[in-house]
Amino acid sequence: MLSALDREHTIAPEGFSRWLIPPAALAVHLCIGQAYATSVYKNSLVQHFDTTQTAIGIVFSIAIVMLGLSAAVGGTWVERNGPRKAMFVSASFWTSGFLVGALGISTGQLWLLYLGYGVLGGIGLGIGYISPVSTLIKWFPDRPGLATGLAIMGFGGGALVAGPASRQLLSFYDSGYDPKVATSVADGGALTALFLTLGIAYFLIMMFGVFNIRVPRDGWRPEGWDSATVKAKPMVTTAHVSAANAVRTRSFWLLWIVLFCNVTAGIGILEQASPMIQDFFRGDGGTSTVAVTAAAGFVGLLSLFNMAGRFAWSTTSDLIGRKPIYMVYLGVGMVFYALLALFGHTATALFVLLAGVILSFYGGGFATVPAYLRDLFGTYQVGAIHGRLLTAWSAAGVAGPLIINGFLDAQGKPGTLTAEAYRPALFTMVGVLAVGFVANLLIRPVPESLHEPATKKQEVPA
């Protein structure tokens, strides 16, 4: 049975429709996108383990760090073994993370939650994130932005499904838990049952992706597409660069800086979204005009902007090019951050619009970067290169919240801050985006000396 996971058994037959691949990729990304919904049961975990918000927050941080590390280390393995085996391994680690996490909750051992959801789940995140993306790029050489946007949109939207589902499951397993009350917490039994349920359900959904994924046969091209037309586009190569050579290029590290800056700026708002909108509209008496429930709705709206940006902006990049679209993400992002700092407090609608567009750039940056890599380095080992680049996400996942929280801690206590307290942090993010903007301008095509021989273009990466 395990031999069915091998690359040679996943080659698509004649007449296979490439449009069957995005649903397979989406099945994986919708599941691992649950990582963005951990805040739903964070307070319940804090009470159950009788610990601090920081101690529980470390679980998510470990998962994101392991995502970047596993993607970087396992990227070449993913290319060599093919998407089906990689997605199966991802599903196994992701599910094991929930099961070990459930054991930790039921026994009161927090370190098991770190090991399970943090380490094992994080490995599943990294392998699952890159394996469908590299396959989609090979199936859609004519529209790589559209293809990667379809899958990575699922990662952004995973929380929209997992959040409400987790609340309902917790209320089902614990009659004393009310999902409509922000201060309500579930007991340990309900949390254990939730993790078991999610682990099993996600494994079954991801198996749909595993057994429906295919790789194109050697020499396959979309009907009516002429690869010669690619040569006419600047910043797009028809050659191939290995992962080992890619990390030796200036363009790779400039793009690393671009992704790091874009994610650092976006995650700063995402991590602070709920208290931020309340603080921006806090009156002289210290009471915010934005209710807790409205703030929660704002977080959900930002998730929609995040998800929509992953598809809309990455698809737009097929039309205008990857370098120009990042000039939009970073350049317009600087303007919108400045406007948010200066005028965001004047109207709730303006605040929501500015924050929403910024988050759409955040999501678009994730979805567009695999296509940018394909343009610069070809498809030969694009999954492995993508994995190495995702270490920028891990670094930004630490840097973004540190910058925001560092400034806010210096301004006062939570619940007493106003819009003015956020200005130093927001203007710092303008500077971060400016660094990314300059880095993007400096990206150039890879020197021909680093291209792989023509005979390797159709070989399976070693």
Buried (B, 14 or more C-beta within 10 A) or exposed (E): EEEEBEBEEBBBEEEBEBEEBBBBBBBBBBBBBBBBBBBBBBBBBBBBBEEEEEBBBBBBBBBBBBBBBBBBBBBBBBBBBBBBBBBBBBBBBBBBBBBBBBBBBBEEBBEBBBBBBBBBBBBBBBBBBBBBBBBBBBBBBBBBBBBBBBBBBBBBBBBBBBBBBBBEBBBEBBEEBBBEEEEBBBBBEBBBBBBBBBBEBBBEBBBBBBEBBBBBEEEBEBEEEEEEEBEEEEBBBBBBBBBEBBBEBEBBBBBBBBBBBBBBBBBBBBBBBBBBBBBBBBEEEEEBEBEBEBBBBBBEBBBBBBBBBBBBBBBBBBEEBBBBBBBBBBBBBBEBBBBBBEEBBEEBEBBBBBBBBBBBBBBBBBBBBBBBBBBBBBBBBBBBBBBBBBBBBBBBBBBBBEBBBEBBEEBEEEEEBBBEBBBBBBBBBBEBBBBBBBBBBEBEBBEEEBBBEEEBBEEBBE
